[in-house]
Amino acid sequence: MHTTPISSRPAHLHPLSLRQFWQDSSPQAALTGLIAILIGFAGPTVLVYAVADSAHLGPGTVMSWVWGSTVLCGLVSIYLSLRTRMPILSTWSTPGIAFLATALPGVPFPQAVGAFLISAVLVILLGTFRPLTRLIERIPTHLAAVLNAAILLPFGFRAVQAFGKEPVLVGLMILTYFALRHYSPRWAVAGVLVVGVAASAALGLLHSAPVHLALTVPQVVAPQFSWQATLNLALPLTLLAFTGQFVPGFATLKVAGFAPAPAPIIRACGMASVGAALVGCHNLTLAALLANIVSGPEAHPDPARRYTAAVWAGVFYIVLGLCAGTFLSLLALLPTEAISALAGLALLAAIGTSLHTGLREAPGTLAAPAVLVVTLSGVSLLGIGAAFWGIVAGLALHAVEARMARAKAETVNSVSATPTAAK
């Protein structure tokens, strides 16, 4: 259900006391935060290994990269959520890491770190550019909703595909989800996680892999700067951070009924990215996909208390980052079908809400379907992903349709006024 956006809190608001946080929090919020991080930690982290393999990076560099993304994202998520009383979750730029899989090979890693640092500074500067933040704020709610649905739908598709591969495992998880949704909706996703782990073990689907117990140690990398790395890495990473993460991230929050001021969030992520760059990690941004989990009713029945789920997610982020190697080996035990099913079921309610909001508020127009079709197409032009082109296509059609509607209204008013004028 779409809710009236909660406006940004006053600038003088200070973080909550620990006592107030415990009063607002609940076991449900903590579990929701954990599930969000498990889902976000499993898939994108695999991409880092793909980048490391193509760029010939050592395991210490990879672990430092993961440490920077998780620990600093956790700190930013906790700070912003407590500061705004909204579920603000930070994550690394997933489009950025996908881009680096092909762009990083051949670039000396210190120069790449220099490019990461320049990109972080550019994000901070753009966060102070009022026309950009105003444009983000003015995206129509129904277009933001359908953009969010288009981003989430592939996760639903993957859950169905997982059922085709492991019908018993995924079938049990699906039955658990809908049974708990009927009797106790707030525990539905947590129940799916428990059943998924238990069923994987009972069916003999858990992978046999060693589990290493060790703390992750970050490695500080002295940056080097070059025009080549700036043009080939820093500028594309900055563009991808905005088009692939910040724009859909703010759209997700708007659909959930939260309207934080973009500028402070962009600047906070940019400043955290400076620290992340020095330990070998690229841009930290606003979460889009994971925000659906911590901002929905599964996090807390009361929207004003859903920020606690994002705070818990930040805590789990930090714990995962400090023991990244251990948790990566634990996640490797689960079959991919269980993780795909968990992600798809956790996001199912958000998919339904987004589609309902996006297609209900402006029936008969083509702007919302255009966003959906272009974004789902996966098209990439000029190195920019489909989510950006989807919202561009939707905004363009929205402007054209609004102008045509105004022209039609003026014509009707002119015709209706003519007989009166003649008299």
C-alpha positions in Angstrom: 0.0 0.0 0.0 1.3 3.4 -0.9 1.8 5.8 2.0 2.0 9.5 2.2 5.7 10.4 2.0 7.4 11.2 5.3 9.1 14.5 4.8 12.7 15.1 5.7 13.3 15.7 9.4 14.4 19.1 10.6 18.1 19.9 10.3 18.5 20.3 14.1 17.4 16.7 14.8 20.0 14.7 16.6 20.5 10.9 16.6 18.3 8.9 19.0 19.4 7.8 22.4 20.1 4.2 22.8 17.1 3.8 25.0 14.8 5.3 22.4 16.2 3.0 19.8 15.6 -0.1 21.9 12.0 1.1 22.5 11.4 1.4 18.7 13.2 -1.7 17.7 11.9 -5.3 17.7 13.2 -8.8 16.9 11.3 -8.6 13.6 13.4 -5.5 12.7 16.6 -7.2 13.6 15.8 -10.3 11.5 14.7 -8.1 8.6 18.1 -6.3 8.7 19.9 -9.6 8.8 18.0 -11.0 5.8 18.7 -7.8 3.8 22.4 -8.1 4.4 22.6 -11.8 3.7 20.8 -11.2 0.4 23.0 -8.2 -0.5 26.2 -9.9 0.7 25.9 -13.1 -1.3 25.5 -12.0 -4.9 27.5 -8.8 -5.4 30.5 -10.2 -3.4 30.9 -12.9 -6.1 31.5 -10.1 -8.6 34.5 -8.9 -6.6 36.1 -12.3 -7.2 35.4 -12.0 -10.9 37.1 -8.5 -10.9 40.0 -9.8 -8.9 40.5 -12.8 -11.3 40.4 -10.6 -14.4 42.6 -7.9 -12.9 45.0 -10.4 -11.1 44.4 -9.0 -7.6 45.5 -11.0 -4.6 43.2 -12.4 -1.9 44.3 -9.7 0.6 43.2 -7.0 -1.8 39.8 -8.7 -2.3 39.2 -9.0 1.5 40.2 -5.4 2.0 37.8 -4.4 -0.7 35.0 -6.3 1.0 36.0 -4.9 4.4 35.7 -1.3 3.0 32.3 -1.9 1.5 30.7 -3.6 4.4 32.2 -1.8 7.5 31.9 1.7 6.0 28.4 1.0 4.5 27.4 -0.2 8.0 28.6 3.0 9.7 26.9 5.2 7.1 23.6 3.2 7.3 23.5 3.5 11.1 24.3 7.2 11.0 21.8 8.2 8.3 19.0 6.0 9.7 19.4 7.4 13.2 19.8 10.9 11.8 16.7 10.9 9.6 14.5 8.3 11.4 14.1 6.7 8.0 15.4 3.3 6.7 18.4 4.6 4.8 20.7 1.7 3.8 24.0 2.2 2.0 25.7 -0.3 -0.3 28.5 -0.4 -2.8 27.7 0.4 -6.4 26.8 -2.9 -8.1 26.8 -1.4 -11.6 30.2 0.0 -10.7 31.7 -3.4 -9.8 30.2 -4.9 -13.0 31.8 -2.1 -15.0 35.2 -2.8 -13.3 35.1 -6.4 -14.4 36.0 -5.2 -17.9 37.5 -1.8 -17.2 40.0 -2.6 -14.4 42.2 -5.1 -16.1 45.4 -3.4 -17.4 45.1 -0.5 -14.9 47.7 -0.5 -12.1 45.7 -0.9 -8.9 47.1 2.2 -7.2 45.9 4.2 -10.2 42.5 2.5 -9.8 42.5 3.6 -6.2 43.2 7.1 -7.3 40.3 7.0 -9.7 38.1 5.6 -6.8 39.1 8.6 -4.7 38.4 11.1 -7.5 35.0 9.6 -8.1 34.2 9.9 -4.4 35.1 13.6 -4.5 32.9 14.1 -7.6 30.0 12.5 -5.8 30.4 14.9 -2.9 30.5 17.9 -5.3 27.4 16.6 -7.2 25.6 16.2 -3.9 25.9 20.0 -3.4 24.6 20.7 -7.0 21.0 21.7 -6.3 19.6 21.2 -9.8 20.6 17.5 -9.7 19.1 16.9 -6.2 16.0 18.9 -7.2 15.6 16.7 -10.3 15.8 13.5 -8.2 13.1 14.9 -5.8 10.8 15.7 -8.7 10.6 12.3 -10.2 6.8 11.4 -10.2 5.9 8.8 -7.7 4.2 6.5 -10.2 7.3 6.5 -12.4 9.5 5.9 -9.4 7.3 2.9 -8.4 7.3 1.2 -11.8 11.1 1.8 -12.0 11.4 0.0 -8.7 9.2 -2.8 -9.9 11.3 -3.3 -13.0 14.5 -3.5 -10.9 12.9 -6.1 -8.6 11.1 -8.3 -11.1 14.3 -10.2 -12.2 14.7 -11.4 -8.6 11.2 -12.8 -8.8 12.0 -14.5 -12.1 15.1 -16.1 -10.6 13.0 -17.5 -7.7 10.7 -19.2 -10.2 13.7 -20.5 -12.2 15.1 -21.9 -8.9 11.9 -23.8 -8.4 12.4 -25.4 -11.7 15.8 -26.6 -10.7 15.1 -27.6 -7.1 11.3 -28.0 -6.8 11.3 -29.7 -3.3 13.6 -27.2 -1.7 12.1 -24.1 -3.2 8.6 -25.5 -3.0 9.0 -25.9 0.8 10.2 -22.3 1.0 7.3 -21.0 -1.0 4.8 -22.9 1.1 6.4 -21.6 4.3 6.2 -18.0 3.0 2.5 -18.0 2.1 1.5 -20.0 5.2 3.3 -17.5 7.5 2.0 -14.5 5.4 -1.5 -15.7 6.3 -1.0 -16.3 10.0 2.0 -14.1 10.9 3.1 -11.9 8.0 6.0 -10.2 9.9 7.8 -13.5 10.3 7.3 -14.8 6.8 10.7 -14.1 5.4 12.5 -15.1 8.5 10.6 -18.4 8.4 11.7 -18.9 4.8 15.3 -18.5 5.8 15.1 -21.1 8.5 13.2 -23.6 6.3 15.7 -22.9 3.5 18.7 -23.8 5.6 17.0 -26.8 7.2 15.7 -28.2 3.9 19.0 -27.7 2.2 20.6 -29.8 5.0 17.9 -32.5 4.9 18.1 -32.8 1.2 21.8 -33.0 1.1 22.2 -29.8 -0.9 24.6 -28.0 1.4 28.0 -27.6 -0.2 31.0 -29.1 1.4 33.5 -26.3 1.9 36.0 -25.4 4.6 34.9 -22.6 7.0 37.8 -20.3 8.0 37.6 -18.4 11.3 39.6 -15.2 11.0 39.2 -11.4 11.2 39.5 -9.4 8.0 42.4 -7.0 7.9 42.1 -4.0 5.6 45.0 -2.9 3.5 45.7 0.8 2.9 46.7 1.5 -0.7 48.6 4.7 -1.6 46.7 6.3 -4.5 48.3 7.3 -7.8 46.6 9.6 -10.2 46.5 9.5 -14.0 44.4 11.1 -16.7 43.8 7.7 -18.2 42.4 6.2 -15.0 40.3 9.4 -14.3 38.7 9.3 -17.7 38.3 5.5 -18.0 37.4 4.7 -14.4 36.5 7.8 -12.3 34.0 9.4 -14.6 32.1 6.3 -15.6 32.0 5.1 -11.9 30.5 8.5 -10.9 27.8 8.3 -13.6 27.0 4.7 -12.7 26.7 5.6 -9.0 24.0 8.1 -9.8 22.1 6.4 -12.6 22.4 2.9 -11.2 22.0 3.4 -7.4 21.1 6.9 -6.2 18.2 7.5 -8.6 16.5 4.1 -8.1 17.4 4.2 -4.4 15.5 7.4 -3.8 12.7 6.1 -6.0 12.5 3.0 -3.7 12.2 5.2 -0.6 9.6 7.4 -2.2 7.4 4.4 -3.1 7.7 3.1 0.5 6.5 6.5 1.8 9.9 8.1 2.7 11.2 11.4 1.3 14.6 12.2 2.7 16.5 15.2 1.3 18.9 13.7 -1.3 21.9 16.1 -0.8 22.9 15.0 2.7 22.7 11.3 1.8 24.7 11.8 -1.4 27.4 13.7 0.5 27.5 11.2 3.3 28.0 8.3 0.9 30.6 10.3 -1.0 32.6 11.0 2.2 32.4 7.4 3.2 33.6 6.5 -0.3 36.8 8.5 0.3 37.7 6.2 3.2 36.6 3.1 1.2 38.8 4.1 -1.7 41.9 4.1 0.5 41.4 0.5 1.3 40.7 -0.5 -2.3 36.9 -0.2 -2.6 34.9 1.8 -5.2 31.9 4.0 -4.6 29.5 3.5 -1.7 26.0 4.6 -2.6 22.4 4.4 -1.6 20.9 0.9 -1.7 18.0 0.4 -4.1 17.2 -3.3 -4.0 17.9 -3.9 -0.3 16.0 -0.7 0.6 12.8 -2.5 -0.3 13.4 -5.1 2.5 14.1 -2.7 5.3 11.5 -0.1 4.3 8.5 -2.4 3.9 5.9 -3.7 6.5 8.0 -6.8 7.1 10.5 -4.6 8.8 8.0 -3.1 11.2 4.2 -2.5 11.1 4.8 1.1 12.1 6.6 3.1 9.3 8.0 5.5 11.8 10.0 2.6 13.4 11.3 1.0 10.2 14.5 2.9 10.5 15.5 0.3 13.2 15.7 -2.4 10.6 18.2 -0.3 8.6 20.2 0.3 11.8 20.3 -3.4 12.5 21.4 -4.0 8.9 24.2 -1.6 9.5 25.3 -3.5 12.6 25.3 -6.8 10.6 27.2 -5.1 7.8 30.0 -4.3 10.3 30.0 -7.8 11.8 30.1 -9.3 8.3 32.9 -7.0 7.2 35.0 -7.7 10.3 34.7 -11.5 9.6 34.2 -11.3 5.8 36.2 -14.5 5.0 34.3 -16.5 7.5 30.8 -15.4 6.4 31.7 -15.8 2.7 32.6 -19.4 3.4 29.4 -20.0 5.4 27.3 -18.5 2.5 29.1 -20.8 0.1 27.5 -23.8 2.0 24.0 -22.8 0.8 22.8 -23.8 -2.7 22.3 -20.9 -5.1 18.6 -21.9 -5.5 18.0 -21.3 -1.8 19.5 -17.8 -2.0 17.6 -17.0 -5.2 14.3 -18.2 -3.6 14.9 -16.2 -0.4 15.6 -13.0 -2.4 12.6 -13.4 -4.6 10.2 -14.1 -1.8 11.6 -11.3 0.4 10.9 -8.9 -2.4 7.6 -10.2 -3.6 5.5 -7.8 -1.6 7.6 -4.9 -2.8 7.1 -6.0 -6.4 3.3 -6.1 -5.9 3.2 -2.7 -4.2 5.4 -1.0 -6.8 3.4 -2.4 -9.7 0.1 -1.4 -8.1 1.3 2.1 -7.4 3.0 2.6 -10.7 0.1 1.4 -12.9 -2.8 2.7 -10.8 -2.0 6.3 -10.4 -1.9 7.2 -14.1 -4.1 4.7 -16.0 -4.1 5.0 -19.8 -0.7 6.7 -20.0 2.3 5.2 -21.6 5.0 6.7 -19.4 4.9 4.0 -16.7 4.8 1.0 -19.2 7.8 2.7 -21.0 9.8 2.7 -17.8 9.0 -0.9 -17.2 9.8 -2.2 -20.7 13.0 -0.2 -21.2 14.4 -1.1 -17.7 13.5 -4.8 -18.1 15.1 -4.9 -21.5 18.6 -4.6 -20.0 19.7 -2.2 -22.7 22.9 -0.4 -22.2 23.8 2.7 -24.2 26.9 4.8 -23.8 27.9 2.5 -21.0 24.9 3.6 -18.9 22.5 0.9 -17.6 18.9 0.3 -18.4 17.5 1.7 -15.2 18.7 5.2 -16.2 17.3 5.0 -19.7 14.0 3.6 -18.4 13.4 6.6 -16.2 14.6 9.0 -19.0 12.1 7.4 -21.4 9.3 7.6 -18.8 10.0 11.2 -17.9 10.1 12.2 -21.6 6.8 10.5 -22.3 5.3 12.0 -19.1 6.3 15.5 -20.3 4.9 14.9 -23.8 1.6 13.5 -22.4 1.3 16.4 -19.9 1.8 18.9 -22.6 -0.8 17.2 -24.9 -3.3 17.1 -22.0 -2.8 20.8 -21.4 -3.2 21.6 -25.1 -6.4 19.5 -25.2 -7.8 21.2 -22.1 -7.1 24.6 -23.6 -8.8 23.6 -26.8 -11.9 22.4 -25.0 -12.0 25.5 -22.9 -11.6 27.7 -26.0 -14.4 25.9 -27.8 -16.7 26.0 -24.8 -16.0 29.7 -24.3 -16.7 30.6 -28.0 -20.6 30.8 -27.9 -20.4 33.0 -24.8 -18.0 35.3 -26.5 -20.2 35.4 -29.6 -23.2 36.5 -27.6 
